[in-house]
């Protein structure tokens, strides 16, 4: 079993949506999604885990590695809606990873510090992810 992902970049903020099970078999695909995120967009990245069924220890390590990769690129990582089966415990050398109860709370935290919108919305997704009807960044 693997994951599906979708990335949206808008208003100086990126959202990486991940669905499925982030286990040992999905870590490589997740790393590829993070590489895509690093190469596109700007500003903080919210990792929306609303559709993530669960994660393994390897999946949690992959998330802390994603935070490190983004920090190296001058960007931060925040989590929204972590799976109910546990909390993320990053290693001591990992950048701070804020955790929000859901995507709405994460977006509200950024709305208080909103900057001028970018010229346009961009979105990418794996083939298995359904096409989005609307952007979570627009009202």
DSSP file (Angstrom, degrees, kcal/mol; ACC not computed):
  #  RESIDUE AA STRUCTURE BP1 BP2  ACC     N-H-->O    O-->H-N    N-H-->O    O-->H-N    TCO  KAPPA ALPHA  PHI   PSI    X-CA   Y-CA   Z-CA
    1    1 A X              0   0    0      0, 0.0    22,-0.2     0, 0.0     2,-0.2   0.000 360.0 360.0 360.0 143.3    0.0    0.0    0.0
    2    2 A X        -     0   0    0     20,-0.1    19,-1.0    24,-0.1     2,-0.3  -0.563 360.0 -95.9-131.4-166.5    1.3    3.5   -0.8
    3    3 A X  E     -A   20   0A   0     17,-0.2     2,-0.3    -2,-0.2    17,-0.2  -0.775  15.9-145.9-115.5 160.3    0.2    7.1   -0.6
    4    4 A X  E     -A   19   0A   0     15,-2.1    15,-2.7    -2,-0.3     2,-0.3  -0.916  24.1-168.6-115.7 150.6   -1.4    9.5   -3.0
    5    5 A X  E     -A   18   0A   0     -2,-0.3   121,-2.8    13,-0.2     2,-0.3  -0.974  17.3-170.3-142.4 157.2   -0.5   13.2   -2.8
    6    6 A X  E     -AB  17 125A   0     11,-2.0    11,-3.3    -2,-0.3     2,-0.4  -0.988  10.3-159.1-143.5 138.0   -1.5   16.6   -4.1
    7    7 A X  E     -AB  16 124A   0    117,-3.8   117,-3.1    -2,-0.3     2,-0.4  -0.979   7.1-175.2-124.2 131.9    0.4   19.9   -3.7
    8    8 A X  E     -AB  15 123A   0      7,-2.4     7,-2.9    -2,-0.4     2,-0.5  -0.985   5.3-166.1-125.2 134.5   -1.1   23.3   -4.0
    9    9 A X  E     +AB  14 122A   0    113,-2.9   113,-2.0    -2,-0.4     2,-0.3  -0.981  26.9 140.5-123.0 121.0    0.9   26.6   -3.9
   10   10 A X  E >   +A   13   0A   0      3,-2.8     3,-1.5    -2,-0.5   111,-0.1  -0.978  58.9   7.8-159.2 143.3   -1.0   29.8   -3.4
   11   11 A X  T 3  S-     0   0    0     -2,-0.3   104,-0.4     1,-0.3     3,-0.1   0.832 126.8 -56.3  55.2  39.3   -0.6   33.1   -1.5
   12   12 A X  T 3  S+     0   0    0      1,-0.2    32,-0.4    31,-0.1     2,-0.4   0.701 120.3 100.7  70.4  18.9    3.0   32.4   -0.4
   13   13 A X  E <   -A   10   0A   0     -3,-1.5    -3,-2.8    30,-0.2     2,-0.4  -0.997  56.4-153.6-138.5 138.2    1.9   29.1    1.2
   14   14 A X  E     -Ac   9  45A   0     30,-2.6    32,-3.1    -2,-0.4     2,-0.5  -0.893   3.2-162.5-112.4 145.0    2.1   25.5    0.1
   15   15 A X  E     -Ac   8  46A   0     -7,-2.9    -7,-2.4    -2,-0.4     2,-0.7  -0.987   0.6-165.5-126.7 122.6   -0.2   22.6    1.1
   16   16 A X  E     -Ac   7  47A   0     30,-2.8    32,-2.0    -2,-0.5     2,-0.4  -0.933  10.2-160.8-106.6 111.5    0.9   19.0    0.6
   17   17 A X  E     -Ac   6  48A   0    -11,-3.3   -11,-2.0    -2,-0.7     2,-0.4  -0.787   7.9-170.2 -92.5 132.2   -2.1   16.7    1.0
   18   18 A X  E     -A    5   0A   0     30,-2.1    33,-0.5    -2,-0.4     2,-0.3  -0.991   4.3-176.8-127.5 131.9   -1.2   13.1    1.7
   19   19 A X  E     +A    4   0A   0    -15,-2.7   -15,-2.1    -2,-0.4     2,-0.4  -0.937  46.0  27.4-125.7 149.0   -3.7   10.2    1.6
   20   20 A X  E    S-Ad   3  52A   0     31,-1.8    33,-3.2    -2,-0.3    34,-0.9  -0.848 101.5 -31.1 111.9-142.8   -3.3    6.5    2.4
   21   21 A X  E     - d   0  54A   0    -19,-1.0     2,-1.5    -2,-0.4    34,-0.2  -0.980  43.9-150.8-123.3 119.6   -0.7    4.8    4.7
   22   22 A X  E     + d   0  55A   0     32,-2.1    34,-2.3    -2,-0.5    37,-0.4  -0.647  48.3 135.7 -92.1  81.0    2.7    6.3    5.1
   23   23 A X  S >> S-     0   0    0     -2,-1.5     3,-1.6   -22,-0.2     4,-1.0  -0.432  74.1 -71.1-113.8-170.6    4.6    3.2    5.8
   24   24 A X  T 34 S+     0   0    0      1,-0.3     4,-0.4     2,-0.2     3,-0.4   0.826 130.2  53.8 -55.3 -35.3    8.0    1.7    4.7
   25   25 A X  T 34 S+     0   0    0      1,-0.2     4,-0.3   -24,-0.2    -1,-0.3   0.688 112.4  44.1 -73.6 -17.5    6.6    1.1    1.1
   26   26 A X  T <> S+     0   0    0     -3,-1.6     4,-2.6   -24,-0.1     5,-0.2   0.508  85.9  90.4-104.8  -7.0    5.5    4.7    0.8
   27   27 A X  H  X S+     0   0    0     -4,-1.0     4,-2.6    -3,-0.4     5,-0.2   0.892  87.9  50.1 -60.0 -41.7    8.5    6.6    2.2
   28   28 A X  H  > S+     0   0    0     -4,-0.4     4,-1.9     2,-0.2    -1,-0.2   0.922 112.1  47.2 -64.0 -43.3   10.2    6.8   -1.2
   29   29 A X  H  > S+     0   0    0     -4,-0.3     4,-2.0     2,-0.2    -2,-0.2   0.896 111.8  50.8 -64.8 -39.9    7.1    8.2   -2.9
   30   30 A X  H  X S+     0   0    0     -4,-2.6     4,-2.5     1,-0.2    -2,-0.2   0.916 107.9  53.0 -63.0 -42.6    6.6   10.7    0.0
   31   31 A X  H  X S+     0   0    0     -4,-2.6     4,-2.1     1,-0.2    -1,-0.2   0.876 107.8  51.7 -59.1 -38.1   10.3   11.8   -0.4
   32   32 A X  H  X S+     0   0    0     -4,-1.9     4,-2.0     2,-0.2    -1,-0.2   0.891 108.3  50.7 -65.2 -40.0    9.5   12.4   -4.1
   33   33 A X  H  X S+     0   0    0     -4,-2.0     4,-2.2     2,-0.2    -2,-0.2   0.908 109.7  50.4 -63.2 -41.7    6.5   14.5   -3.2
   34   34 A X  H  X S+     0   0    0     -4,-2.5     4,-2.8     1,-0.2    -2,-0.2   0.895 107.7  53.4 -64.5 -39.4    8.7   16.5   -0.8
   35   35 A X  H  X S+     0   0    0     -4,-2.1     4,-1.8     2,-0.2    -1,-0.2   0.899 108.0  50.8 -59.6 -40.5   11.2   17.0   -3.6
   36   36 A X  H  X S+     0   0    0     -4,-2.0     4,-0.7     2,-0.2    -2,-0.2   0.914 111.1  48.6 -61.4 -44.2    8.5   18.4   -5.8
   37   37 A X  H >< S+     0   0    0     -4,-2.2     3,-0.9     1,-0.2    -2,-0.2   0.908 108.6  52.8 -64.1 -43.6    7.4   20.8   -3.0
   38   38 A X  H 3< S+     0   0    0     -4,-2.8    -1,-0.2     1,-0.2    -2,-0.2   0.875 110.9  48.1 -60.2 -37.3   11.0   22.0   -2.5
   39   39 A X  H 3< S+     0   0    0     -4,-1.8     2,-0.3    -5,-0.2    -1,-0.2   0.609 114.8  47.7 -80.4 -12.2   11.3   22.7   -6.2
   40   40 A X  S << S+     0   0    0     -3,-0.9   -26,-0.0    -4,-0.7     0, 0.0  -0.919  97.6   7.9-131.7 153.7    8.1   24.6   -6.4
   41   41 A X        -     0   0    0     -2,-0.3     2,-0.3   -32,-0.1   -27,-0.1  -0.106  66.9-116.8  74.4-174.2    6.3   27.3   -4.5
   42   42 A X        +     0   0    0      2,-0.2   -32,-0.2   -32,-0.0    33,-0.1  -0.953  60.9  34.1-153.9 167.9    7.7   29.4   -1.6
   43   43 A X  S    S-     0   0    0     -2,-0.3   -30,-0.2    31,-0.1   -31,-0.1  -0.185  97.2 -12.0  78.2-170.8    7.0   30.0    2.0
   44   44 A X        -     0   0    0    -32,-0.4   -30,-2.6    31,-0.2     2,-0.4  -0.151  60.1-140.7 -62.7 157.0    5.8   27.6    4.7
   45   45 A X  E     -ce  14  77A   0     31,-2.5    33,-2.6   -32,-0.2     2,-0.6  -0.987   4.9-154.9-123.1 127.6    4.4   24.2    3.8
   46   46 A X  E     -ce  15  78A   0    -32,-3.1   -30,-2.8    -2,-0.4     2,-0.9  -0.901   8.6-150.6 -98.9 125.4    1.4   22.7    5.6
   47   47 A X  E     -ce  16  79A   0     31,-3.5    33,-2.4    -2,-0.6     2,-0.7  -0.854  13.1-155.1 -95.4 103.8    1.4   18.9    5.4
   48   48 A X  E     +ce  17  80A   0    -32,-2.0   -30,-2.1    -2,-0.9     3,-0.3  -0.722  19.6 174.4 -86.6 113.7   -2.4   18.0    5.5
   49   49 A X    >   +     0   0    0     31,-3.0     3,-1.5    -2,-0.7    -1,-0.1   0.092  40.9 117.7-105.9  20.6   -2.7   14.5    6.9
   50   50 A X  T 3  S+     0   0    0      1,-0.3    -1,-0.2    30,-0.1   -31,-0.1   0.877  83.5  39.6 -55.2 -41.2   -6.5   14.5    7.1
   51   51 A X  T 3  S+     0   0    0    -33,-0.5   -31,-1.8    -3,-0.3     2,-0.6   0.332  88.2 112.4 -94.2   6.8   -6.8   11.6    4.6
   52   52 A X  E <   -d   20   0A   0     -3,-1.5   -31,-0.2   -33,-0.3     3,-0.1  -0.711  51.2-163.0 -81.7 121.6   -3.8    9.7    6.0
   53   53 A X  E     -     0   0A   0    -33,-3.2     2,-0.3    -2,-0.6   -32,-0.2   0.888  63.4 -37.0 -72.0 -38.8   -5.1    6.5    7.6
   54   54 A X  E     -d   21   0A   0    -34,-0.9   -32,-2.1    29,-0.1     2,-0.3  -0.970  52.7-136.1-170.5 173.6   -2.0    5.8    9.6
   55   55 A X  E     -d   22   0A   0     -2,-0.3   -32,-0.2   -34,-0.2     2,-0.2  -0.982  11.7-138.7-144.0 155.0    1.8    6.1    9.6
   56   56 A X     >  -     0   0    0    -34,-2.3     4,-2.2    -2,-0.3     5,-0.2  -0.477  40.2 -95.2-101.0 176.9    4.7    3.8   10.7
   57   57 A X  H  > S+     0   0    0      1,-0.2     4,-2.2     2,-0.2     5,-0.2   0.889 129.4  52.8 -58.9 -39.0    7.9    4.7   12.5
   58   58 A X  H  > S+     0   0    0      1,-0.2     4,-2.1     2,-0.2    -1,-0.2   0.875 107.1  52.0 -64.5 -37.0    9.5    5.0    9.0
   59   59 A X  H  > S+     0   0    0    -37,-0.4     4,-1.7     2,-0.2    -2,-0.2   0.890 108.5  50.3 -65.5 -40.1    6.8    7.4    7.9
   60   60 A X  H  X S+     0   0    0     -4,-2.2     4,-2.0     2,-0.2    -2,-0.2   0.904 109.7  50.4 -65.1 -40.7    7.3    9.6   10.9
   61   61 A X  H  X S+     0   0    0     -4,-2.2     4,-2.4     1,-0.2    -2,-0.2   0.896 106.9  55.6 -62.5 -39.4   11.0    9.7   10.2
   62   62 A X  H  X S+     0   0    0     -4,-2.1     4,-2.0     1,-0.2    -1,-0.2   0.870 106.4  51.2 -61.4 -36.4   10.2   10.6    6.6
   63   63 A X  H  X S+     0   0    0     -4,-1.7     4,-2.1     2,-0.2    -1,-0.2   0.908 109.7  48.2 -68.4 -41.5    8.2   13.6    7.9
   64   64 A X  H  X S+     0   0    0     -4,-2.0     4,-1.8     1,-0.2    31,-0.3   0.877 111.1  51.5 -66.9 -34.4   11.1   14.8   10.1
   65   65 A X  H  X S+     0   0    0     -4,-2.4     4,-2.7     2,-0.2    -1,-0.2   0.873 107.2  53.9 -66.5 -35.9   13.4   14.4    7.1
   66   66 A X  H  X S+     0   0    0     -4,-2.0     4,-2.6     2,-0.2     5,-0.2   0.909 106.5  51.6 -63.3 -41.6   10.9   16.5    5.1
   67   67 A X  H  X S+     0   0    0     -4,-2.1     4,-2.2     1,-0.2    -1,-0.2   0.900 111.1  48.3 -60.8 -39.8   11.1   19.2    7.7
   68   68 A X  H  X S+     0   0    0     -4,-1.8     4,-2.3     2,-0.2    -2,-0.2   0.923 111.2  49.1 -66.6 -45.0   14.9   19.2    7.5
   69   69 A X  H  X S+     0   0    0     -4,-2.7     4,-0.9     1,-0.2    -2,-0.2   0.910 113.3  47.1 -62.0 -42.5   14.9   19.3    3.6
   70   70 A X  H ><>S+     0   0    0     -4,-2.6     5,-3.1     1,-0.2     3,-0.6   0.906 110.1  52.5 -66.6 -40.9   12.4   22.2    3.7
   71   71 A X  H ><5S+     0   0    0     -4,-2.2     3,-1.8     1,-0.3    -2,-0.2   0.894 105.2  55.3 -61.4 -39.3   14.5   24.1    6.3
   72   72 A X  H 3<5S+     0   0    0     -4,-2.3    -1,-0.3     1,-0.3    -2,-0.2   0.783 108.4  49.6 -62.5 -25.9   17.6   23.7    4.2
   73   73 A X  T <<5S-     0   0    0     -4,-0.9    -1,-0.3    -3,-0.6    -2,-0.2   0.304 125.5-103.7 -94.5   7.6   15.6   25.4    1.4
   74   74 A X  T < 5S+     0   0    0     -3,-1.8     2,-0.3     1,-0.3    -3,-0.2   0.716  86.4 113.4  79.5  21.1   14.6   28.2    3.8
   75   75 A X      < -     0   0    0     -5,-3.1    -1,-0.3    -6,-0.1     2,-0.3  -0.855  55.9-135.5-123.5 158.1   11.0   26.9    4.2
   76   76 A X        -     0   0    0     -2,-0.3   -31,-2.5    -3,-0.1     2,-0.4  -0.753   9.2-138.8-112.3 161.2    9.2   25.5    7.2
   77   77 A X  E     -e   45   0A   0     19,-0.4    21,-0.5    -2,-0.3     2,-0.3  -0.963  17.9-179.4-120.0 136.3    6.9   22.5    7.7
   78   78 A X  E     -ef  46  98A   0    -33,-2.6   -31,-3.5    -2,-0.4     2,-0.4  -0.959  18.3-135.9-129.4 150.8    3.7   22.4    9.7
   79   79 A X  E     -ef  47  99A   0     19,-2.9    21,-3.1    -2,-0.3     2,-0.4  -0.853  12.3-166.1-109.8 143.8    1.3   19.5   10.2
   80   80 A X  E     -ef  48 100A   0    -33,-2.4   -31,-3.0    -2,-0.4    21,-0.2  -0.998  69.4  -3.2-126.7 130.2   -2.4   19.5   10.1
   81   81 A X  S    S-     0   0    0     19,-1.9   -29,-0.2    -2,-0.4    -1,-0.2   0.962  74.8-158.4  61.2  61.2   -4.6   16.6   11.4
   82   82 A X        -     0   0    0     18,-0.4    -1,-0.1    -3,-0.1     4,-0.1  -0.352  35.4 -83.2 -65.7 152.1   -2.0   14.1   12.5
   83   83 A X    >   -     0   0    0      1,-0.1     3,-1.1     2,-0.1    -1,-0.1  -0.206  33.7-125.1 -56.9 147.3   -3.3   10.5   12.7
   84   84 A X  T 3  S+     0   0    0      1,-0.3    -1,-0.1   -31,-0.2     3,-0.1   0.610  98.4  79.0 -70.1 -12.1   -5.1    9.6   15.9
   85   85 A X  T 3  S-     0   0    0      1,-0.2     2,-0.3   -30,-0.0    -1,-0.3   0.367 109.0 -29.7 -83.8   8.4   -2.7    6.6   16.5
   86   86 A X    <   -     0   0    0     -3,-1.1     2,-0.3    -4,-0.1    -1,-0.2  -0.853  60.9 -96.8 160.6 166.2    0.1    8.7   17.8
   87   87 A X        -     0   0    0     -2,-0.3     2,-0.4    -3,-0.1    -3,-0.0  -0.738  41.7-102.4-106.5 158.2    2.0   11.9   17.8
   88   88 A X        -     0   0    0     -2,-0.3     2,-0.6     1,-0.0    -6,-0.0  -0.644  30.5-168.6 -78.9 128.6    5.1   12.8   15.9
   89   89 A X        -     0   0    0     -2,-0.4   -25,-0.1     0, 0.0    -1,-0.0  -0.834  12.5-160.8-119.7  90.9    8.2   12.7   18.0
   90   90 A X        -     0   0    0     -2,-0.6   -29,-0.1     1,-0.1     7,-0.0  -0.314  25.8 -99.6 -71.7 155.5   11.0   14.3   15.9
   91   91 A X    >   -     0   0    0      1,-0.1     3,-1.8   -30,-0.1    -1,-0.1  -0.269  39.7-102.4 -66.2 161.4   14.6   13.8   16.7
   92   92 A X  T 3  S+     0   0    0      1,-0.3    -1,-0.1     0, 0.0    -2,-0.1   0.735 119.6  54.7 -61.2 -25.7   16.4   16.5   18.7
   93   93 A X  T 3  S+     0   0    0      2,-0.0    -1,-0.3     0, 0.0     2,-0.3   0.314  85.7 108.5 -92.5   9.9   18.2   17.9   15.7
   94   94 A X  S <  S-     0   0    0     -3,-1.8     3,-0.1     1,-0.1   -29,-0.1  -0.614  76.8-106.9 -86.4 143.4   15.0   18.4   13.7
   95   95 A X        -     0   0    0    -31,-0.3    -1,-0.1    -2,-0.3   -27,-0.1  -0.272  52.0 -80.7 -60.3 156.3   13.5   21.9   13.0
   96   96 A X        -     0   0    0      1,-0.1     2,-0.5   -29,-0.1   -19,-0.4  -0.365  44.5-160.0 -58.8 134.7   10.4   22.8   15.0
   97   97 A X        -     0   0    0     -3,-0.1   -19,-0.2   -21,-0.1    -7,-0.1  -0.879   7.7-148.8-122.4  97.1    7.3   21.3   13.5
   98   98 A X  E     -f   78   0A   0    -21,-0.5   -19,-2.9    -2,-0.5     2,-0.5  -0.359  11.2-149.0 -62.3 144.6    4.1   23.1   14.6
   99   99 A X  E     -f   79   0A   0    -21,-0.2     2,-0.3   -19,-0.0   -19,-0.2  -0.976  10.5-167.4-121.2 127.8    1.0   20.8   14.7
  100  100 A X  E     -f   80   0A   0    -21,-3.1   -19,-1.9    -2,-0.5   -18,-0.4  -0.834  29.2-124.5-110.9 151.1   -2.5   22.1   14.1
  101  101 A X  S    S-     0   0    0     -2,-0.3     2,-0.3   -21,-0.2   -21,-0.1   0.825  88.0 -14.7 -66.3 -30.6   -5.7   20.1   14.8
  102  102 A X  S  > S-     0   0    0    -22,-0.1     4,-1.8   -23,-0.1     5,-0.1  -0.949  76.6 -88.9-159.7 176.9   -6.9   20.4   11.2
  103  103 A X  H  > S+     0   0    0     -2,-0.3     4,-2.9     1,-0.2     5,-0.2   0.879 120.5  57.9 -64.5 -38.7   -6.3   22.3    8.0
  104  104 A X  H  > S+     0   0    0      1,-0.2     4,-2.4     2,-0.2    -1,-0.2   0.904 107.4  47.7 -59.5 -41.2   -8.7   25.1    8.9
  105  105 A X  H  > S+     0   0    0      2,-0.2     4,-2.0     1,-0.2    -1,-0.2   0.891 111.8  50.0 -66.9 -39.1   -6.7   25.8   12.0
  106  106 A X  H  X S+     0   0    0     -4,-1.8     4,-1.4     2,-0.2    -2,-0.2   0.926 112.7  46.3 -64.8 -44.5   -3.4   25.8   10.1
  107  107 A X  H  X S+     0   0    0     -4,-2.9     4,-2.0     1,-0.2    -2,-0.2   0.882 110.1  53.9 -65.7 -37.9   -4.9   28.2    7.5
  108  108 A X  H  X S+     0   0    0     -4,-2.4     4,-1.2    -5,-0.2    -1,-0.2   0.887 105.0  54.6 -62.9 -38.7   -6.3   30.5   10.2
  109  109 A X  H  < S+     0   0    0     -4,-2.0     4,-0.3     1,-0.2    -1,-0.2   0.869 113.2  42.4 -62.6 -35.5   -2.9   30.7   11.8
  110  110 A X  H >< S+     0   0    0     -4,-1.4     3,-1.1     1,-0.2    -2,-0.2   0.763 102.1  67.5 -82.4 -25.9   -1.5   31.9    8.5
  111  111 A X  H >< S+     0   0    0     -4,-2.0     3,-1.2     1,-0.3    -1,-0.2   0.831  94.3  59.6 -63.3 -30.6   -4.3   34.2    7.7
  112  112 A X  T 3< S+     0   0    0     -4,-1.2    -1,-0.3     1,-0.3    -2,-0.2   0.767 115.0  34.9 -67.2 -23.9   -3.2   36.4   10.6
  113  113 A X  T <  S+     0   0    0     -3,-1.1    -1,-0.3    -4,-0.3    -2,-0.2   0.001  87.8 155.4-117.9  27.4    0.1   36.8    8.9
  114  114 A X    <   -     0   0    0     -3,-1.2     2,-0.2     1,-0.1    -3,-0.1  -0.231  22.7-163.4 -63.5 141.9   -1.1   36.9    5.2
  115  115 A X        -     0   0    0   -104,-0.4     3,-0.1     1,-0.2    -1,-0.1  -0.509  43.3 -56.0-109.3-176.7    1.1   38.6    2.7
  116  116 A X        -     0   0    0     -2,-0.2    -1,-0.2     1,-0.1     0, 0.0  -0.368  67.3-105.0 -61.0 138.8    0.2   39.8   -0.8
  117  117 A X        -     0   0    0      1,-0.1    -1,-0.1  -106,-0.1  -107,-0.0  -0.284  32.8-111.6 -65.5 150.7   -1.2   36.9   -3.0
  118  118 A X        -     0   0    0      1,-0.1    -1,-0.1     2,-0.1     3,-0.1  -0.246  37.7 -96.2 -71.2 170.2    1.0   35.3   -5.6
  119  119 A X  S    S-     0   0    0      1,-0.1     2,-0.3  -109,-0.0    -1,-0.1   0.827  95.7  -8.4 -61.0 -33.3    0.1   35.8   -9.3
  120  120 A X        -     0   0    0   -111,-0.0     2,-0.3     2,-0.0    -1,-0.1  -0.995  68.9 -98.8-162.3 164.1   -1.7   32.5   -9.5
  121  121 A X        -     0   0    0     -2,-0.3     2,-0.4  -111,-0.1  -111,-0.2  -0.684  33.7-170.4 -88.2 139.9   -2.6   29.3   -8.0
  122  122 A X  E     -B    9   0A   0   -113,-2.0  -113,-2.9    -2,-0.3     2,-0.3  -0.983   4.7-179.5-129.7 144.5   -0.7   26.2   -9.0
  123  123 A X  E     -B    8   0A   0     -2,-0.4     2,-0.3  -115,-0.2  -115,-0.2  -1.000   7.7-177.3-145.9 143.5   -1.5   22.6   -8.1
  124  124 A X  E     +B    7   0A   0   -117,-3.1  -117,-3.8    -2,-0.3     2,-0.3  -0.962  11.0 170.6-135.0 151.7    0.1   19.2   -8.8
  125  125 A X  E     -B    6   0A   0     -2,-0.3  -119,-0.3  -119,-0.3     2,-0.1  -0.988  36.0 -98.6-155.7 160.9   -1.2   15.7   -7.8
  126  126 A X    >   -     0   0    0   -121,-2.8     3,-1.4    -2,-0.3  -122,-0.1  -0.405  45.9-105.5 -74.3 162.9   -0.6   12.0   -8.3
  127  127 A X  T 3  S+     0   0    0      1,-0.3    -1,-0.1    -2,-0.1  -123,-0.1   0.809 117.9  56.8 -61.4 -30.7   -2.8   10.3  -10.9
  128  128 A X  T 3  S+     0   0    0      2,-0.1     2,-0.4  -123,-0.1    -1,-0.3   0.572  84.6  95.6 -80.2  -8.3   -4.8    8.5   -8.2
  129  129 A X  S <  S-     0   0    0     -3,-1.4     3,-0.1  -124,-0.2    -4,-0.0  -0.696  82.5-116.3 -85.7 130.4   -5.8   11.8   -6.4
  130  130 A X        -     0   0    0     -2,-0.4     2,-0.1     1,-0.1    -2,-0.1  -0.318  37.3 -96.1 -64.9 147.8   -9.2   13.1   -7.5
  131  131 A X        -     0   0    0      1,-0.1    -1,-0.1     2,-0.0     2,-0.1  -0.421  45.9-113.6 -63.4 132.7   -9.2   16.4   -9.2
  132  132 A X        -     0   0    0      1,-0.1     3,-0.1    -2,-0.1    -1,-0.1  -0.417  16.7-155.7 -72.3 142.9  -10.0   19.2   -6.7
  133  133 A X  S    S-     0   0    0      1,-0.2     2,-0.3    -2,-0.1    -1,-0.1   0.867  76.2  -0.5 -82.4 -39.8  -13.2   21.1   -7.0
  134  134 A X  S    S-     0   0    0      4,-0.0     2,-0.4     0, 0.0    -1,-0.2  -0.919  78.9 -98.2-143.9 167.3  -12.0   24.2   -5.2
  135  135 A X    >   -     0   0    0     -2,-0.3     3,-1.1     1,-0.1   -14,-0.0  -0.724  18.1-143.5 -88.0 137.0   -8.9   25.5   -3.4
  136  136 A X  T 3  S+     0   0    0     -2,-0.4    -1,-0.1     1,-0.2   -29,-0.0   0.592 100.5  63.7 -72.8  -7.6   -8.7   25.3    0.4
  137  137 A X  T 3  S+     0   0    0   -124,-0.0     2,-0.4     2,-0.0    -1,-0.2   0.558  95.0  66.9 -92.5  -8.7   -6.9   28.6    0.3
  138  138 A X    <         0   0    0     -3,-1.1    -4,-0.0     1,-0.1     0, 0.0  -0.866 360.0 360.0-114.3 149.2   -9.8   30.5   -1.2
  139  139 A X              0   0    0     -2,-0.4    -1,-0.1     0, 0.0    -3,-0.0   0.454 360.0 360.0 -90.7 360.0  -13.1   31.3    0.5
